[in-house]
Amino acid sequence: MEFILVTEQHEPHVALIQLNRPKELNALNLQLMLELRDALAQLDRNPAVKVIIITGNAQAFAAGADIKQMSDKSAIDMLTIDQFTTWDQIRKTKKPIIAAVSGFALGGGCELAMTCDMIIASETAKFGQPEIKIGVMPGAGGTQRLTKAIGKAKAMELVLTGRFISADEALSYKLINKVVPVEMYLFEAFTLAKEIAQMSPIAIQLAKEAVNRSFETHLDEGLQFERKNFYLTFASQDQKEGMQAFIEKRKPNYLGK
């Protein structure tokens, strides 16, 4: 792969995907997005991986879409390219995905971070949807996920002005999980990933599905979905192991079965 780097740590079962176009501030061109899609699909099938981290570098998580690549495209060109297959893959990835963000997370970069399940940010992180400044609008979830995360009024302000917000602002709006010094953001993401990776892979998958379903349904339907997934955990060996380990006051040995 040319524009991403993938590192798998079988212990503690965490995989790191690093966007790797540093000269372009990790701008999301089509090839990078397709490489990301394929890497996520492969890692999701790998039983040795339980949690995935997506990051960039200290200067930029991703400064947006590659404008040079799309500036002369027509509406039909954009429809034919169908660059959103990557976003679909992120949504259907069963394993938790943590975005480790430092520097710019703008436009498509902000949308990419929001599509992940959790966001750890360095104190230098900047989030925003500046598409309005170049005559377009967000197209990969910026109007939808941002609104669900921070509410209509604030999302409308950011989308219509293109203003950037700091990591501290993003934390106050509940867009992200945590802000740490720049030298610690990747370490903090790994710390969170390792904590999650100790849990039952089956329970993690079902719990992630249930949380995500809350954004797509009314409360009654969401509660029914949650209840079904709760019952399903009792069909796993991990549930028996987890409860027996609790009774015996020992650490559980989850096998993902």
C-alpha positions as a printed NumPy array, in Angstrom:
array([[  0.   ,   0.   ,   0.   ],
       [  1.285,   3.45 ,  -0.93 ],
       [ -0.628,   5.903,   1.246],
       [ -1.273,   4.03 ,   4.488],
       [  0.899,   2.081,   6.906],
       [ -0.556,  -0.872,   8.825],
       [  0.956,  -2.294,  12.01 ],
       [ -0.568,  -5.261,  13.817],
       [  0.276,  -6.   ,  17.449],
       [ -1.034,  -9.486,  18.174],
       [ -0.41 ,  -8.687,  21.818],
       [ -2.334,  -6.66 ,  22.902],
       [ -4.503,  -7.374,  19.803],
       [ -4.447,  -3.798,  18.463],
       [ -3.893,  -2.75 ,  14.84 ],
       [ -2.701,   0.715,  13.829],
       [ -3.54 ,   2.284,  10.475],
       [ -1.517,   5.42 ,   9.76 ],
       [ -2.505,   7.754,   6.934],
       [  0.739,   8.464,   5.102],
       [  0.641,  11.479,   2.784],
       [  2.557,  13.863,   5.058],
       [  3.457,  16.42 ,   2.361],
       [ -0.247,  16.782,   1.531],
       [ -1.292,  16.848,   5.215],
       [ -2.823,  13.413,   4.637],
       [ -5.378,  14.746,   2.166],
       [ -7.824,  11.969,   1.347],
       [ -7.357,  11.099,  -2.289],
       [ -9.213,   8.19 ,  -3.847],
       [ -6.302,   5.757,  -3.647],
       [ -5.757,   6.407,   0.067],
       [ -9.437,   5.879,   0.766],
       [ -9.527,   2.604,  -1.171],
       [ -6.4  ,   1.397,   0.648],
       [ -8.063,   2.303,   3.948],
       [-11.206,   0.422,   2.938],
       [ -9.263,  -2.716,   2.065],
       [ -7.135,  -2.563,   5.216],
       [-10.196,  -2.24 ,   7.446],
       [-11.89 ,  -5.189,   5.744],
       [ -8.773,  -7.329,   6.186],
       [ -8.289,  -6.375,   9.837],
       [-11.945,  -6.993,  10.582],
       [-11.497, -10.583,   9.369],
       [ -8.319, -11.125,  11.419],
       [ -9.169, -12.837,  14.729],
       [ -5.869, -11.658,  16.267],
       [ -7.041,  -8.038,  15.995],
       [ -9.666,  -6.816,  18.463],
       [ -9.364,  -3.011,  18.197],
       [ -8.261,  -0.731,  15.343],
       [ -6.67 ,   2.718,  15.652],
       [ -6.627,   5.178,  12.742],
       [ -4.167,   8.062,  12.949],
       [ -2.165,  10.497,  10.858],
       [  0.814,  12.376,  12.26 ],
       [  1.386,  15.182,  14.743],
       [  0.733,  17.854,  12.115],
       [ -2.405,  16.441,  10.561],
       [ -4.858,  13.598,  11.018],
       [ -6.279,  14.496,   7.606],
       [ -6.684,  18.035,   6.321],
       [ -9.625,  17.108,   4.096],
       [-10.337,  15.645,   0.696],
       [ -7.809,  16.022,  -2.112],
       [ -9.264,  19.13 ,  -3.795],
       [ -6.889,  18.913,  -6.77 ],
       [ -8.259,  15.465,  -7.564],
       [-11.89 ,  16.566,  -7.622],
       [-11.865,  20.237,  -8.685],
       [-12.68 ,  19.559, -12.35 ],
       [-15.117,  16.683, -11.768],
       [-18.776,  16.797, -12.782],
       [-21.66 ,  15.528, -10.685],
       [-21.769,  12.379, -12.815],
       [-18.007,  11.907, -12.383],
       [-18.389,  12.06 ,  -8.604],
       [-21.322,   9.66 ,  -8.695],
       [-19.373,   7.193, -10.858],
       [-16.246,   7.318,  -8.689],
       [-18.356,   6.37 ,  -5.641],
       [-15.631,   7.226,  -3.152],
       [-18.046,   6.567,  -0.289],
       [-17.459,   2.81 ,  -0.348],
       [-14.765,   3.47 ,   2.254],
       [-17.23 ,   5.173,   4.583],
       [-19.573,   2.207,   4.167],
       [-16.734,  -0.136,   5.161],
       [-15.995,   1.921,   8.281],
       [-19.652,   1.739,   9.294],
       [-19.865,  -2.029,   8.868],
       [-16.519,  -2.838,  10.529],
       [-17.427,  -4.947,  13.541],
       [-14.386,  -4.123,  15.643],
       [-14.111,  -0.836,  17.551],
       [-12.214,   1.915,  15.743],
       [-10.443,   4.689,  17.64 ],
       [ -9.348,   7.869,  15.875],
       [ -6.095,   9.284,  17.284],
       [ -6.134,  12.886,  16.113],
       [ -3.414,  15.527,  16.189],
       [ -3.294,  18.672,  14.111],
       [ -5.847,  19.208,  11.378],
       [ -8.99 ,  17.061,  11.118],
       [-10.907,  19.074,   8.564],
       [-13.592,  18.34 ,   6.004],
       [-13.281,  14.69 ,   5.082],
       [-10.734,  14.305,   7.863],
       [-13.252,  15.462,  10.451],
       [-15.863,  13.186,   8.877],
       [-13.419,  10.277,   9.014],
       [-12.745,  10.882,  12.707],
       [-16.482,  11.134,  13.455],
       [-17.158,   7.865,  11.637],
       [-14.828,   6.126,  14.081],
       [-16.268,   4.948,  17.39 ],
       [-14.107,   7.062,  19.71 ],
       [-11.749,  10.026,  19.288],
       [ -8.625,  10.772,  21.311],
       [ -7.191,  14.191,  20.43 ],
       [ -3.97 ,  16.02 ,  21.101],
       [ -4.179,  19.566,  22.412],
       [ -3.143,  20.8  ,  18.938],
       [ -6.087,  19.17 ,  17.159],
       [ -8.371,  21.342,  15.038],
       [-11.756,  20.082,  13.853],
       [-13.986,  21.636,  11.216],
       [-16.124,  21.309,   8.11 ],
       [-14.766,  24.119,   5.881],
       [-16.308,  22.868,   2.62 ],
       [-18.59 ,  25.911,   2.459],
       [-15.501,  28.079,   1.853],
       [-14.85 ,  26.385,  -1.499],
       [-18.414,  26.4  ,  -2.728],
       [-19.575,  22.951,  -1.662],
       [-20.846,  21.259,   1.498],
       [-19.938,  18.191,   3.564],
       [-20.745,  14.962,   1.752],
       [-19.438,  12.152,   3.964],
       [-21.524,  12.637,   7.081],
       [-20.503,  16.14 ,   8.136],
       [-24.059,  17.454,   8.285],
       [-25.42 ,  14.3  ,   9.904],
       [-22.885,  12.946,  12.406],
       [-21.811,  16.407,  13.534],
       [-25.439,  17.358,  14.222],
       [-26.08 ,  14.157,  16.17 ],
       [-22.89 ,  14.694,  18.175],
       [-23.12 ,  18.387,  19.088],
       [-26.68 ,  19.463,  18.259],
       [-28.332,  21.445,  15.466],
       [-27.378,  25.01 ,  16.406],
       [-23.645,  24.407,  16.826],
       [-23.447,  22.065,  13.828],
       [-25.253,  24.617,  11.67 ],
       [-22.798,  27.298,  12.761],
       [-19.739,  25.2  ,  11.954],
       [-21.051,  23.914,   8.632],
       [-22.232,  27.317,   7.394],
       [-19.173,  29.294,   8.507],
       [-16.475,  26.676,   8.021],
       [-14.957,  27.701,  11.354],
       [-12.401,  25.437,  12.997],
       [-12.742,  24.448,  16.633],
       [ -9.98 ,  23.52 ,  19.06 ],
       [ -9.639,  20.202,  20.819],
       [-10.895,  21.783,  24.038],
       [-13.983,  23.119,  22.246],
       [-14.591,  19.714,  20.665],
       [-14.377,  18.131,  24.102],
       [-16.821,  20.655,  25.571],
       [-19.246,  19.871,  22.713],
       [-18.831,  16.122,  23.459],
       [-17.484,  15.472,  19.981],
       [-14.397,  13.679,  21.325],
       [-13.442,  11.512,  24.289],
       [-10.292,  13.099,  25.64 ],
       [ -7.625,  15.781,  25.08 ],
       [ -3.998,  15.047,  25.973],
       [ -0.589,  16.624,  25.241],
       [  0.602,  16.088,  21.68 ],
       [  3.327,  13.661,  22.747],
       [  0.692,  11.48 ,  24.448],
       [ -2.219,  11.253,  22.011],
       [ -1.172,   8.001,  20.33 ],
       [ -0.143,   6.443,  23.646],
       [ -3.551,   7.376,  25.081],
       [ -5.317,   5.818,  22.096],
       [ -3.343,   2.593,  22.594],
       [ -4.129,   2.624,  26.316],
       [ -7.845,   2.811,  25.538],
       [ -7.53 ,   0.181,  22.811],
       [ -5.69 ,  -2.239,  25.099],
       [ -8.338,  -1.834,  27.791],
       [-11.105,  -2.651,  25.307],
       [ -9.124,  -5.537,  23.796],
       [ -9.186,  -7.356,  27.156],
       [-12.951,  -7.817,  26.86 ],
       [-14.884, -10.528,  25.036],
       [-14.732,  -9.897,  21.263],
       [-18.292, -11.148,  20.9  ],
       [-19.639,  -8.852,  23.607],
       [-17.673,  -5.934,  22.117],
       [-19.182,  -6.494,  18.681],
       [-22.743,  -6.791,  19.979],
       [-22.374,  -3.776,  22.27 ],
       [-20.939,  -1.639,  19.452],
       [-23.867,  -2.617,  17.223],
       [-26.333,  -1.646,  19.936],
       [-24.769,   1.773,  20.602],
       [-24.678,   2.562,  16.888],
       [-28.296,   1.458,  16.498],
       [-29.32 ,   4.201,  18.951],
       [-28.484,   6.773,  16.266],
       [-30.653,   5.055,  13.67 ],
       [-33.874,   4.178,  15.524],
       [-36.427,   5.394,  18.031],
       [-35.93 ,   4.423,  21.663],
       [-38.373,   1.491,  21.693],
       [-36.765,  -0.147,  18.664],
       [-33.307,   0.512,  20.029],
       [-34.19 ,  -1.097,  23.345],
       [-35.483,  -4.189,  21.555],
       [-32.249,  -4.417,  19.56 ],
       [-30.178,  -4.007,  22.721],
       [-32.181,  -6.728,  24.481],
       [-31.709,  -9.162,  21.574],
       [-27.952,  -8.615,  21.566],
       [-27.847,  -9.002,  25.354],
       [-29.536, -12.4  ,  25.043],
       [-27.093, -13.395,  22.281],
       [-24.116, -12.935,  24.581],
       [-25.436, -15.9  ,  26.608],
       [-24.858, -18.148,  23.587],
       [-21.105, -17.529,  23.808],
       [-18.372, -19.365,  25.678],
       [-17.012, -15.936,  26.59 ],
       [-20.098, -15.21 ,  28.689],
       [-19.629, -18.445,  30.657],
       [-15.917, -17.734,  31.086],
       [-16.462, -14.113,  32.109],
       [-19.056, -14.894,  34.764],
       [-17.142, -17.903,  36.09 ],
       [-13.965, -15.819,  36.33 ],
       [-15.891, -13.181,  38.271],
       [-17.171, -15.807,  40.706],
       [-13.686, -17.311,  41.067],
       [-12.068, -13.86 ,  41.423],
       [ -9.632, -14.344,  38.532],
       [ -8.9  , -12.717,  35.201],
       [-11.044, -14.117,  32.358],
       [ -9.495, -15.783,  29.313],
       [-11.693, -14.739,  26.397],
       [-11.457, -16.766,  23.18 ],
       [-14.008, -14.953,  21.048],
       [-16.289, -17.977,  20.912]])
